[in-house]
C-alpha cells in the first residue's frame, strides 16, 4: 500500500429502522450488529463477513423477542443470555448459537456465563451462599470440569481470558492534542472553521490518513455531529459528512478502525464501512 496515495473505498453499508445498540467483531472477522426497538420491545441480530462485505444473515429474531442479549462472539458462535427478570440486569442461562446454520446448538438453563478461554466456557451456578463454578465444552455445552466454590481458582482464568483478547487490530479516536504536527492542526482548523464547537475534536491517524469528528451547536441549541477524512500528505479531503443531526447532547464513539476498515456510525441506525486502500 502506497501510504501517500491512501484513500477510502466504500465497502458496504447497513441501515435499519431500529437503533443500532451494539457492534461486536469475532476473531473470525464476523461483524454482529444488535438492533433494538425499545418501544415495541423487539431485538434483532444481523451478521456480515467484514472482509468480504457479504451478508450472512439479517433481522434474525429469537422466540424471546426482547429480553435477550450477547455475552460473547467466539469464532463462528454467538453466546447469548437471558435475563433473570424483565428490566433487571442479572444474566441467566447460556445459549450457544451457530452463525453458519443460524441455529441454537445447545443451551443451559441452570448456569450463567462467566468467560471463554481456549474453547471452554466458564460458567457458574448461583447458590444460596456463593457460586459454584464449572468449565463447559464450547461445542457441546457438556460440563468437563467442576471448579467448586473457591473464587480464587477462577481469578487466574478471568485474568488469562482478558490477556487472550486481542485488540491490536482496532484503532479508536482520541481527544484532540495540542502538540500535533502543523499540517494536521491546519486541516482540522480549516474543516471546523465557522462552527460553534462543542467539546474537543476526536481524531485518529491511520498511516497517512486523518479521521476526525466534531460537534457543533446550532442556533436552536441542538447539536450536529460531523465527520471528515483527509489524506494528510496531499491535504486532500476524502470524505465529509454529518453523522448525527439535531442531538440534544454530545455523542461519543462515532467511528473506529478494524484492520484496514473504517466503520462509521450514522444517525443511530446506519453503519457505513470503508476500505482503506
C-alpha positions as CSV (number, residue, x, y, z in Angstrom):
1,X,0.0,0.0,0.0
2,X,1.4,3.4,-1.0
3,X,0.8,5.4,2.1
4,X,0.9,8.8,0.3
5,X,-1.8,7.7,-2.1
6,X,-4.1,6.2,0.5
7,X,-7.8,6.7,0.1
8,X,-11.2,5.4,1.1
9,X,-13.3,2.9,-0.9
10,X,-16.9,2.2,0.1
11,X,-17.1,-1.4,1.2
12,X,-20.7,-2.0,2.3
13,X,-23.4,-0.3,4.4
14,X,-26.1,-1.3,6.8
15,X,-29.4,0.6,7.5
16,X,-32.2,-0.4,9.8
17,X,-35.4,1.2,11.1
18,X,-34.3,0.2,14.6
19,X,-31.5,1.7,16.6
20,X,-28.1,0.1,16.5
21,X,-27.5,-1.0,20.0
22,X,-24.2,-2.9,19.8
23,X,-21.4,-3.9,17.4
24,X,-19.2,-6.9,18.0
25,X,-16.5,-8.4,15.9
26,X,-15.4,-12.1,16.2
27,X,-11.9,-13.4,16.0
28,X,-13.0,-14.8,12.6
29,X,-13.8,-11.3,11.2
30,X,-17.6,-11.6,11.6
31,X,-19.5,-8.4,12.5
32,X,-22.5,-8.9,14.7
33,X,-25.0,-6.0,14.8
34,X,-27.6,-5.8,17.5
35,X,-30.6,-3.5,16.8
36,X,-33.4,-2.8,19.4
37,X,-36.8,-1.2,19.3
38,X,-37.4,-0.2,23.0
39,X,-41.0,0.9,22.3
40,X,-42.1,-2.4,20.7
41,X,-39.7,-4.4,22.9
42,X,-38.0,-6.2,20.0
43,X,-34.4,-7.1,19.3
44,X,-32.9,-8.3,16.0
45,X,-29.5,-9.6,15.1
46,X,-27.5,-9.2,11.9
47,X,-24.2,-10.6,10.7
48,X,-21.7,-9.7,8.0
49,X,-18.4,-11.0,6.9
50,X,-16.3,-7.9,7.4
51,X,-13.5,-8.7,5.0
52,X,-15.7,-9.6,2.0
53,X,-18.7,-7.4,2.9
54,X,-21.0,-10.4,2.4
55,X,-24.2,-10.5,4.4
56,X,-24.5,-13.8,6.5
57,X,-28.0,-13.0,7.9
58,X,-30.2,-10.1,8.7
59,X,-33.1,-9.4,11.0
60,X,-32.8,-12.7,13.0
61,X,-35.0,-12.8,16.0
62,X,-35.4,-15.4,18.7
63,X,-38.7,-16.7,20.2
64,X,-37.8,-14.4,23.1
65,X,-38.4,-11.0,21.4
66,X,-36.5,-8.6,23.6
67,X,-35.1,-9.9,27.0
68,X,-32.0,-11.5,25.5
69,X,-28.5,-10.2,24.9
70,X,-25.0,-11.2,23.8
71,X,-22.3,-12.4,26.2
72,X,-19.6,-13.0,23.6
73,X,-18.8,-13.7,20.0
74,X,-16.2,-16.5,19.5
75,X,-15.1,-18.0,16.2
76,X,-18.4,-18.7,14.4
77,X,-20.5,-18.8,17.5
78,X,-22.5,-16.2,19.5
79,X,-23.1,-16.8,23.2
80,X,-26.4,-15.3,24.3
81,X,-28.0,-14.9,27.7
82,X,-31.5,-14.2,29.0
83,X,-32.4,-12.0,32.0
84,X,-33.5,-13.1,35.4
85,X,-36.5,-10.8,35.2
86,X,-37.5,-8.2,32.7
87,X,-35.9,-4.8,33.4
88,X,-33.4,-6.5,35.7
89,X,-29.7,-6.7,34.7
90,X,-28.9,-10.1,36.1
91,X,-27.9,-12.6,33.3
92,X,-29.4,-16.0,33.2
93,X,-28.9,-19.1,31.1
94,X,-26.3,-19.8,28.3
95,X,-27.4,-20.1,24.7
96,X,-24.8,-21.2,22.1
97,X,-25.8,-20.1,18.6
98,X,-24.1,-21.3,15.4
99,X,-23.7,-18.4,12.9
100,X,-23.4,-20.7,9.8
101,X,-26.6,-22.7,10.4
102,X,-28.4,-19.9,12.3
103,X,-29.5,-22.4,14.9
104,X,-29.1,-22.9,18.7
105,X,-26.7,-25.8,19.1
106,X,-27.0,-26.1,22.8
107,X,-28.3,-24.2,25.9
108,X,-28.0,-24.5,29.6
109,X,-30.9,-23.1,31.7
110,X,-29.1,-23.6,35.0
111,X,-25.8,-21.8,34.5
112,X,-24.7,-18.3,33.8
113,X,-21.8,-17.2,31.6
114,X,-18.5,-16.1,33.1
115,X,-15.9,-16.1,30.3
116,X,-14.4,-18.0,27.4
117,X,-10.8,-19.4,27.2
118,X,-9.2,-21.9,24.9
119,X,-12.5,-23.4,23.6
120,X,-14.0,-23.7,27.1
121,X,-16.9,-21.7,28.5
122,X,-16.5,-20.9,32.2
123,X,-19.9,-20.6,34.0
124,X,-21.4,-20.5,37.4
125,X,-24.5,-21.6,39.3
126,X,-25.8,-19.1,41.9
127,X,-26.1,-20.9,45.2
128,X,-27.8,-19.8,48.4
129,X,-24.4,-18.6,49.5
130,X,-21.8,-18.0,46.9
131,X,-21.4,-19.6,43.5
132,X,-20.4,-23.0,42.1
133,X,-18.1,-22.7,39.1
134,X,-17.8,-25.0,36.0
135,X,-15.9,-25.4,32.7
136,X,-18.0,-26.4,29.7
137,X,-17.1,-27.8,26.3
138,X,-17.9,-24.9,24.0
139,X,-19.0,-27.2,21.2
140,X,-21.5,-29.3,23.2
141,X,-22.1,-27.5,26.5
142,X,-21.1,-30.6,28.4
143,X,-19.6,-30.0,31.8
144,X,-15.9,-31.1,31.6
145,X,-14.7,-29.8,35.0
146,X,-16.2,-28.8,38.3
147,X,-14.2,-26.0,39.9
148,X,-16.0,-25.8,43.2
149,X,-16.9,-22.6,45.1
150,X,-13.5,-21.1,45.6
151,X,-13.5,-17.9,43.7
152,X,-9.7,-17.7,44.0
153,X,-9.5,-20.6,41.5
154,X,-11.5,-18.6,39.0
155,X,-9.4,-15.3,39.2
156,X,-6.5,-16.7,37.2
157,X,-8.9,-17.9,34.5
158,X,-10.5,-14.5,34.2
159,X,-7.1,-12.8,34.0
160,X,-5.9,-15.2,31.3
161,X,-9.1,-14.7,29.3
162,X,-8.6,-10.9,29.4
163,X,-5.0,-11.3,28.4
164,X,-6.0,-13.5,25.4
165,X,-8.3,-10.8,24.0
166,X,-6.5,-9.2,21.0
167,X,-7.3,-5.6,20.4
168,X,-4.2,-4.9,18.3
169,X,-6.3,-4.7,15.1
170,X,-8.5,-1.9,16.5
171,X,-7.9,1.8,16.5
172,X,-10.1,4.3,18.3
173,X,-10.3,8.1,18.2
174,X,-8.8,10.3,20.9
175,X,-9.4,13.8,22.0
176,X,-7.5,16.5,20.0
177,X,-4.0,17.1,21.3
178,X,-2.2,20.4,21.0
179,X,1.3,19.1,20.1
180,X,0.1,17.7,16.7
181,X,2.0,18.3,13.5
182,X,1.2,21.7,12.0
183,X,-0.4,20.3,8.8
184,X,-2.8,18.2,10.9
185,X,-3.7,21.2,13.0
186,X,-4.3,23.2,9.9
187,X,-6.6,20.6,8.3
188,X,-8.7,20.4,11.5
189,X,-8.9,24.2,11.8
190,X,-9.9,24.5,8.1
191,X,-12.7,21.9,8.4
192,X,-14.1,23.2,11.7
193,X,-13.9,26.9,10.8
194,X,-17.2,28.7,11.2
195,X,-18.7,26.1,13.5
196,X,-19.6,26.7,17.1
197,X,-17.7,23.7,18.5
198,X,-18.9,21.7,21.5
199,X,-16.3,19.6,23.3
200,X,-12.9,18.8,21.8
201,X,-12.4,17.3,18.3
202,X,-11.9,13.5,18.4
203,X,-9.3,12.2,15.9
204,X,-7.4,9.2,14.7
205,X,-4.3,9.0,12.4
206,X,-4.2,5.8,10.3
207,X,-0.8,5.9,8.4
208,X,-1.3,8.9,6.1
209,X,-5.0,9.4,6.7
210,X,-6.6,11.6,9.3
211,X,-10.1,10.8,10.6
212,X,-11.9,13.2,13.0
213,X,-15.3,14.1,14.1
214,X,-16.6,17.3,15.9
215,X,-19.8,18.6,17.4
216,X,-21.3,22.0,16.5
217,X,-24.1,23.8,18.3
218,X,-26.7,25.4,16.0
219,X,-29.0,28.4,16.7
220,X,-31.7,26.2,18.1
221,X,-29.1,24.8,20.6
222,X,-29.3,21.4,19.0
223,X,-26.0,19.7,18.1
224,X,-24.8,18.3,14.8
225,X,-22.0,15.7,14.8
226,X,-19.8,15.9,11.7
227,X,-17.1,13.6,10.4
228,X,-14.2,14.2,8.0
229,X,-11.4,12.2,6.5
230,X,-8.2,13.6,4.8
231,X,-5.1,12.4,3.1
232,X,-2.5,14.2,5.2
233,X,0.3,14.4,2.7
234,X,-1.9,15.7,-0.1
235,X,-4.0,17.8,2.2
236,X,-6.9,16.3,0.3
237,X,-10.4,15.8,1.7
238,X,-11.7,12.2,1.1
239,X,-15.0,12.4,3.0
240,X,-17.1,14.9,4.8
241,X,-20.5,14.1,6.2
242,X,-22.9,14.8,9.0
243,X,-23.3,11.6,11.0
244,X,-25.8,12.8,13.6
245,X,-28.3,15.7,13.3
246,X,-30.3,17.6,15.9
247,X,-28.8,16.0,19.0
248,X,-29.6,17.2,22.5
249,X,-26.1,16.2,23.8
250,X,-22.6,15.2,22.8
251,X,-22.3,11.7,21.5
252,X,-19.1,9.6,21.7
253,X,-17.8,6.6,19.7
254,X,-19.0,7.5,16.2
255,X,-16.2,5.7,14.4
256,X,-13.3,3.3,14.7
257,X,-11.0,1.2,12.6
258,X,-10.6,-2.6,12.4
259,X,-7.7,-3.9,10.4
260,X,-7.9,-1.8,7.1
261,X,-11.5,-0.9,7.6
262,X,-13.2,2.3,8.8
263,X,-16.6,1.8,10.5
264,X,-18.7,4.9,10.7
265,X,-21.9,5.1,12.7
266,X,-24.6,7.5,11.4
267,X,-28.0,8.6,12.7
268,X,-28.0,5.8,15.3
269,X,-29.3,3.3,12.8
270,X,-26.8,3.3,9.9
271,X,-23.3,1.8,9.6
272,X,-21.0,2.6,6.7
273,X,-17.9,0.5,6.2
274,X,-15.0,1.8,4.1
275,X,-11.8,0.0,3.0
276,X,-8.6,1.9,3.5
277,X,-6.7,1.4,0.3
